[in-house]
Amino acid sequence: MKTPGSKDWQFRLHEVIYESNTPAGKLFDVALLIAIFTSIAVVMLDSVQSLHLKYGNLFSNLEWIFTGLFTIEYLLRLICIKKPFRYVFSLLGIIDMIALIPSYLSFFFIGAQSLLVFRALRLLRIFRIFKLGHFLTEINFLTTALKGSVRKISIFLLTVLMLTVILGSIMYLVEKRENGFSNIPESIYWAIVTITTVGYGDISPITPMGKFVASVVMLIGYSIIAVPTGILTHDLAMLARQKKELPESCPTCSREGHDLDAEFCKYCGASLMRD
């Protein structure tokens, strides 16, 4: 997509960085994906004390190389769109910034007294993995499906909560206090742990009636596991039948998810005219 008056080099750069349906765009995405995973691997390996003592300098140099590459990528994303601040304050833009800031802050935090702060800042680099959202072109599709399922899943969770209160109260009545069911909240806790098939085993029924109730709770737990999955799968399938969107992103605000016949961006109003 090319808007009137846009510079050719900006248009070509936008095609490479934001579009994934071109050979150059796919190559850029793959290269960025490899860089992200490699940088995360470096951070993880550097956290191992024995490896840090042996290859600490190498890991530090690699981290700064990746920081430089991601900084260049971030700046290029701002340069090739007309309204860069829309990207800066978008979710992915904020995550990209969070992934970069700790590296530069660590440059200023030098000295033994700030060593713990330095390590805490390095932990934030793990947020870089969320840059994978650039490659998830279906993220809006999944978000819409989740929003559509919230009400159904909320009703389901409310039903499960009521069920655990009832079953926990029953277990409180049929079990002895010395077996761990000393009050209703403790019994409800046992019901939640059991119905979710976690089964810590810190509280367990002893009496025959208590074991019978526990068996019922376990069977109910297995039977309801698939309910939230079924709700979400149904909404995803319904949206998949209706989904007709352009694969390109807006050259002004970088947002995706436009209708096939759209002429203007539904987020910023910019023209989506194509040659």
Wavefront OBJ file of the C-alpha trace (Angstrom):
o trace
v 0.000 0.000 0.000
v 1.343 3.369 -0.980
v -0.134 6.698 -0.095
v 0.120 9.787 -2.322
v 3.206 11.852 -1.576
v 5.014 9.137 0.332
v 8.725 8.829 -0.414
v 9.826 5.801 -2.405
v 12.508 4.781 0.081
v 10.059 5.049 2.973
v 7.551 2.957 1.069
v 10.138 0.266 0.307
v 11.350 0.302 3.909
v 7.761 -0.020 5.151
v 7.223 -2.997 2.845
v 10.279 -4.741 4.307
v 9.707 -3.990 8.001
v 5.927 -4.114 8.403
v 4.729 -6.381 5.595
v 5.150 -10.154 5.774
v 3.630 -11.039 2.392
v 6.694 -10.018 0.352
v 10.014 -11.929 -0.024
v 11.961 -9.072 1.577
v 9.438 -8.807 4.404
v 9.552 -12.542 5.092
v 13.368 -12.488 5.088
v 13.375 -9.563 7.530
v 10.899 -11.335 9.826
v 12.953 -14.547 9.837
v 16.194 -12.663 10.515
v 14.576 -10.670 13.337
v 13.073 -13.838 14.797
v 16.487 -15.519 14.858
v 18.054 -12.435 16.459
v 15.385 -12.327 19.169
v 15.798 -15.988 20.106
v 19.592 -15.713 20.028
v 19.595 -12.631 22.279
v 17.305 -14.375 24.767
v 19.588 -17.429 24.721
v 22.567 -15.164 25.496
v 20.763 -13.652 28.498
v 19.790 -17.106 29.783
v 23.294 -18.559 29.362
v 24.867 -15.535 31.013
v 22.708 -16.156 34.092
v 24.533 -19.485 34.629
v 27.376 -18.646 37.017
v 29.941 -21.069 35.550
v 29.299 -19.826 32.002
v 29.305 -16.199 33.136
v 32.759 -16.591 34.713
v 34.138 -18.223 31.576
v 32.373 -16.324 28.785
v 31.122 -13.196 30.563
v 32.917 -10.771 28.239
v 31.659 -12.574 25.153
v 28.073 -12.536 26.422
v 28.360 -8.839 27.261
v 29.667 -7.991 23.800
v 26.943 -10.038 22.108
v 24.288 -8.360 24.225
v 25.464 -4.916 23.172
v 25.537 -6.013 19.528
v 21.938 -7.190 19.780
v 20.981 -4.003 21.607
v 22.444 -1.969 18.757
v 20.628 -4.038 16.127
v 17.277 -3.757 17.914
v 17.803 -0.025 18.398
v 18.354 0.411 14.658
v 15.265 -1.703 13.957
v 13.192 0.404 16.370
v 14.325 3.652 14.733
v 13.618 2.297 11.247
v 10.085 1.414 12.333
v 9.571 5.031 13.350
v 11.122 6.470 10.197
v 9.050 4.550 7.660
v 5.583 5.521 8.984
v 3.968 8.970 8.866
v 2.801 9.042 12.479
v 5.587 7.401 14.512
v 4.110 8.372 17.876
v 1.174 6.051 17.211
v 3.659 3.197 17.118
v 5.648 4.492 20.111
v 2.551 4.412 22.329
v 1.109 1.205 20.884
v 1.419 -2.050 22.821
v 4.192 -3.452 20.629
v 5.984 -0.094 20.586
v 6.010 0.081 24.386
v 7.267 -3.512 24.612
v 10.050 -2.724 22.143
v 11.071 0.252 24.270
v 11.003 -1.851 27.455
v 13.303 -4.347 25.735
v 15.847 -1.603 24.952
v 15.855 0.637 28.037
v 17.505 -1.806 30.532
v 20.590 -2.210 28.333
v 21.184 1.537 28.187
v 20.376 2.072 31.859
v 22.907 -0.607 32.816
v 25.569 1.508 31.111
v 25.106 4.194 33.765
v 24.606 1.913 36.798
v 28.209 1.018 37.531
v 29.690 -0.048 40.853
v 29.236 -2.731 43.473
v 26.476 -0.869 45.248
v 24.304 -0.987 42.128
v 25.100 -4.562 41.127
v 21.720 -5.872 42.282
v 19.950 -3.099 40.373
v 21.962 -4.010 37.295
v 20.871 -7.657 37.528
v 17.243 -6.640 38.077
v 17.389 -4.477 34.951
v 18.817 -7.369 32.959
v 15.810 -9.484 33.857
v 13.625 -7.002 31.950
v 15.412 -7.969 28.753
v 13.336 -11.123 28.740
v 10.461 -8.859 27.599
v 12.176 -8.876 24.253
v 10.467 -12.201 23.544
v 7.161 -10.355 23.251
v 8.477 -8.744 20.084
v 7.360 -12.013 18.543
v 3.996 -10.273 18.325
v 5.281 -8.681 15.103
v 5.016 -12.083 13.475
v 1.609 -12.984 14.852
v -0.578 -11.491 12.139
v -3.579 -13.196 13.705
v -3.192 -11.452 17.059
v -6.203 -9.197 16.452
v -8.207 -12.213 15.333
v -7.417 -14.098 18.542
v -8.080 -11.027 20.691
v -11.523 -10.617 19.136
v -12.327 -14.260 19.811
v -11.226 -13.938 23.441
v -13.357 -10.829 23.935
v -16.343 -12.663 22.497
v -15.775 -15.587 24.865
v -15.311 -13.564 28.055
v -18.987 -13.519 28.998
v -19.485 -17.251 28.406
v -16.305 -18.200 30.245
v -17.187 -15.853 33.124
v -20.559 -17.570 33.533
v -18.795 -20.935 33.416
v -16.292 -19.883 36.095
v -19.112 -18.545 38.272
v -20.861 -21.912 37.974
v -17.662 -23.739 38.929
v -17.200 -21.407 41.900
v -20.726 -22.128 43.129
v -20.077 -25.838 42.647
v -16.902 -25.759 44.722
v -18.685 -23.895 47.525
v -21.446 -26.518 47.599
v -19.071 -29.486 47.407
v -16.727 -27.965 49.978
v -19.611 -27.440 52.379
v -20.768 -31.028 51.890
v -17.258 -32.302 52.569
v -17.131 -30.204 55.745
v -20.296 -31.935 56.931
v -19.307 -35.533 56.124
v -15.612 -35.439 57.120
v -14.103 -35.237 60.555
v -12.330 -32.082 61.699
v -9.108 -33.943 62.479
v -8.818 -34.991 58.824
v -8.075 -31.426 57.781
v -11.596 -30.190 57.022
v -11.635 -27.923 60.054
v -13.814 -25.228 58.501
v -15.760 -24.457 55.339
v -13.068 -22.249 53.707
v -10.514 -25.063 54.110
v -13.016 -27.492 52.608
v -13.677 -25.142 49.683
v -9.914 -24.895 49.137
v -9.798 -28.712 48.932
v -12.691 -28.706 46.467
v -10.967 -26.163 44.210
v -7.690 -28.100 44.265
v -9.495 -31.350 43.520
v -11.884 -30.117 40.829
v -8.989 -28.521 38.944
v -7.161 -31.895 39.064
v -4.162 -30.310 40.824
v -4.398 -32.537 43.907
v -1.776 -31.252 46.361
v -2.659 -34.004 48.806
v -2.266 -31.782 51.879
v -5.931 -32.457 52.727
v -7.628 -35.753 51.880
v -10.844 -37.481 52.971
v -10.725 -40.539 55.207
v -14.338 -41.604 55.711
v -16.203 -43.665 53.072
v -18.727 -40.878 52.458
v -15.897 -38.359 52.112
v -14.151 -40.563 49.548
v -17.404 -40.888 47.621
v -17.814 -37.102 47.489
v -14.151 -36.778 46.456
v -14.716 -39.242 43.616
v -17.651 -37.187 42.380
v -15.562 -34.016 42.522
v -12.736 -35.660 40.540
v -15.106 -36.877 37.828
v -16.685 -33.431 37.588
v -13.214 -31.911 37.320
v -12.290 -34.045 34.322
v -15.642 -33.400 32.647
v -15.386 -29.604 32.816
v -11.791 -29.233 31.599
v -12.879 -29.075 27.964
v -15.637 -26.493 28.452
v -13.536 -23.268 28.185
v -11.596 -24.763 25.271
v -14.821 -25.610 23.480
v -16.192 -22.088 23.986
v -13.061 -20.436 22.613
v -12.763 -22.900 19.724
v -16.366 -22.211 18.706
v -15.789 -18.442 18.666
v -12.563 -18.878 16.706
v -14.342 -21.006 14.128
v -17.147 -18.453 13.773
v -14.675 -15.618 13.294
v -12.657 -17.653 10.805
v -15.710 -17.888 8.525
v -16.235 -14.129 8.698
v -12.591 -13.052 8.552
v -11.746 -11.146 5.380
v -8.887 -8.748 5.948
v -6.040 -7.166 4.042
v -2.630 -8.689 4.824
v -0.951 -5.259 4.624
v -0.543 -2.738 7.420
v -1.299 0.973 7.324
v 1.767 2.968 6.173
v 0.825 5.771 8.564
v 0.160 4.050 11.899
v 1.335 0.474 11.111
v -1.959 -1.091 12.289
v -3.405 -4.153 10.522
v -6.841 -5.762 10.237
v -8.491 -3.724 7.477
v -11.345 -5.024 5.331
v -10.563 -6.159 1.798
v -12.472 -3.228 0.275
v -11.154 -0.615 2.730
v -9.804 2.623 1.263
v -8.961 4.292 4.584
v -7.381 3.051 7.804
v -10.064 2.398 10.424
v -7.651 3.402 13.204
v -6.067 6.665 12.013
v -8.154 7.533 8.908
v -5.171 7.614 6.545
v -5.619 6.635 2.892
v -4.958 3.001 1.964
v -4.763 3.700 -1.770
v -2.676 1.159 -3.645
v -0.931 1.443 -6.978
l 1 2 3 4 5 6 7 8 9 10 11 12 13 14 15 16 17 18 19 20 21 22 23 24 25 26 27 28 29 30 31 32 33 34 35 36 37 38 39 40 41 42 43 44 45 46 47 48 49 50 51 52 53 54 55 56 57 58 59 60 61 62 63 64 65 66 67 68 69 70 71 72 73 74 75 76 77 78 79 80 81 82 83 84 85 86 87 88 89 90 91 92 93 94 95 96 97 98 99 100 101 102 103 104 105 106 107 108 109 110 111 112 113 114 115 116 117 118 119 120 121 122 123 124 125 126 127 128 129 130 131 132 133 134 135 136 137 138 139 140 141 142 143 144 145 146 147 148 149 150 151 152 153 154 155 156 157 158 159 160 161 162 163 164 165 166 167 168 169 170 171 172 173 174 175 176 177 178 179 180 181 182 183 184 185 186 187 188 189 190 191 192 193 194 195 196 197 198 199 200 201 202 203 204 205 206 207 208 209 210 211 212 213 214 215 216 217 218 219 220 221 222 223 224 225 226 227 228 229 230 231 232 233 234 235 236 237 238 239 240 241 242 243 244 245 246 247 248 249 250 251 252 253 254 255 256 257 258 259 260 261 262 263 264 265 266 267 268 269 270 271 272 273 274 275
